[in-house]
Amino acid sequence: MANEGHQRKDAIIIGAGISGLCAAKLLTDSGLDVVVLEARDRVGGRTYTWVDPSVGYVDLGASYVGPTQDRLLRIAKELGVKNYRINEDERMVWIEKGKCYAHDDYYPSFWNPLITLDMNHVIREWDRIGDTIPVEAPWSAPDAEMLDNTTVKEWIEKNVWTETIKNFCRVQCELNVTAEPHELSLLFFLWYIKQCGGFMRISSTDNGGQERKFVGGAQQISIKMLEKLGQDRVKLESPVSLIEQDDQGVRVTTVQGDKYEGKHVILAMAPSMSQRIIYSPALPAKRNQLIQRAPMGSVMKCLLYYKKQFWKDREFCGSTLSVDPECPFIYSLDDTKPDGSHPALICFVAADKCRDFVHLSKDQRRDRVCQYYSIAFNSEEALQPINYVEKNWMEEQYSGGCYTTTFPPGMLTKYGRSVNRSCLTIMPALRDFWETR
Ligand SMILES: Cc1cc2nc3c(=O)[nH]c(=O)nc-3n(C[C@H](O)[C@H](O)[C@H](O)COP(=O)(O)OP(=O)(O)OC[C@H]3O[C@@H](n4cnc5c(N)ncnc54)[C@H](O)[C@@H]3O)c2cc1C
């Protein structure tokens, strides 16, 4: 590619995930001249929709959207990407100790009332502490330092009485932030839940985080933004390796040696991914250390396709939650298309379960999941899938893992302020955007 240094851009945006492309769209709509540099050969980043006749389309990355994700729903509507409601009309299944328990509400009626009390206590306490954590500045919560220096595991050991609910708490860490309780700061974990609207919002399908999916897949949002921006503004297969800044502006160099000059740079990627870039001058000290201390989670999505939705014949909706340490997955949902085609179940294998799962062969992984579906839905049909698709996000070099960045103990109070502090000047158009929303 020719050296494009002579075309000085208003902004160079690094990363063509939803964040980078939204920034590009906003700035372009405001009349500014931008270029987006993307390492992969596709847009979408952690949203990735695989299209194939055997499955139609399937979201191998992010998929679900619900109330409170207003900006995402707004941009999808503007781009004409429709969504549909995930069905949870039939019974759900709780998996524990190799057995399954059908239930209609969020969790089953436990035979032991202590377990119900324990569950209610955990949910109430997590939301109560969450109420004390300011969304914009979690480090200024009244007990910020104490909460940040405590792991979720330590909290569980001190506050949870029953084995079932200890396992339930572990699964909530694995499910929501794809990490183990001993890896997580309590302040970070409860801040994360709070940002999603509280425990029931993040955990639920109806009126919660898993309420809807996009017809045709979530990556379409990025693909449609690419179409609007035009191929000239979005350069694929352009991993950035160097950012230089001086009084005149910024110069960005890709691994191939292409150079772009601009007034501003927007880094639109997970913090840990920005470690691969060399900065001249060096990043501010705290930002330099922050990006070394914010790991990505570990998750794999596994999809099993069947001739029909056999679980529905037994009045199950397909949703399961497993607190069973032996069960390979923690959560499953029906992934049949909204028109009823390609009957499928999707499950999430996260944190330590994912780190162990990668040592099995693909066939072994499929069989382990089938085995637990047959327990969950009490059906031999679960053992006869017609297709198996999986995606291991731990191996993605430009994501580093998924779904998201996690904060270990002590990190948010010491380095958190550097997360949203700009290393360069904030562009007025973006500042206005954030301040009015
Ligand atoms: C399996 C999975 C399930 C998820 N489920 C959900 C869900 O149901 N609901 C939900 O809301 N969220 C979910 N998420 C999280 C969601 O995908 C992310 O929060 C969101 O996509 C992040 O978008 P982004 O643009 O900020 O970052 P990214 O999508 O990570 O985009 C960053 C981009 O930067 C690029 N890049 C990295 N390094 C460089 C470099 N050096 N030079 C140039 N480009 C570079 C990357 O290739 C990438 O395209 C899920 C994620 C995964 C993986």
The ligand as a Gaussian input file, in Angstrom:
#p B3LYP/6-31G(d) Opt

LIG

0 1
 C      -17.881000     -15.221000      23.003000
 C      -18.277000     -13.813000      23.341000
 C      -19.539000     -13.562000      23.814000
 C      -19.921000     -12.271000      24.126000
 N      -21.221000     -12.053000      24.468000
 C      -21.684000     -10.796000      24.567000
 C      -23.079000     -10.557000      24.628000
 O      -23.879000     -11.486000      24.518000
 N      -23.491000      -9.279000      24.784000
 C      -22.606000      -8.246000      24.836000
 O      -23.040000      -7.105000      24.972000
 N      -21.270000      -8.445000      24.736000
 C      -20.789000      -9.686000      24.585000
 N      -19.455000      -9.909000      24.396000
 C      -18.524000      -8.769000      24.527000
 C      -18.526000      -7.895000      23.254000
 O      -18.180000      -8.682000      22.152000
 C      -17.482000      -6.790000      23.391000
 O      -17.749000      -6.031000      24.561000
 C      -17.519000      -5.809000      22.213000
 O      -17.629000      -6.490000      20.977000
 C      -16.237000      -4.988000      22.249000
 O      -16.185000      -4.159000      21.097000
 P      -14.929000      -3.195000      20.894000
 O      -15.108000      -2.561000      19.572000
 O      -14.802000      -2.300000      22.074000
 O      -13.658000      -4.157000      20.934000
 P      -13.257000      -5.304000      19.898000
 O      -14.473000      -5.923000      19.328000
 O      -12.296000      -6.175000      20.612000
 O      -12.525000      -4.522000      18.737000
 C      -11.167000      -4.169000      18.795000
 C      -10.588000      -4.304000      17.418000
 O       -9.213000      -3.892000      17.465000
 C       -8.480000      -4.737000      16.607000
 N       -7.069000      -4.663000      16.979000
 C       -6.448000      -5.204000      18.054000
 N       -5.139000      -4.897000      18.044000
 C       -4.931000      -4.126000      16.954000
 C       -3.780000      -3.493000      16.390000
 N       -2.578000      -3.557000      16.960000
 N       -3.928000      -2.783000      15.242000
 C       -5.147000      -2.679000      14.621000
 N       -6.250000      -3.266000      15.122000
 C       -6.154000      -3.970000      16.270000
 C       -9.102000      -6.101000      16.801000
 O       -8.818000      -6.978000      15.741000
 C      -10.574000      -5.738000      16.897000
 O      -11.224000      -5.815000      15.653000
 C      -19.020000     -11.183000      24.031000
 C      -17.746000     -11.437000      23.543000
 C      -17.397000     -12.717000      23.153000
 C      -16.078000     -12.962000      22.506000

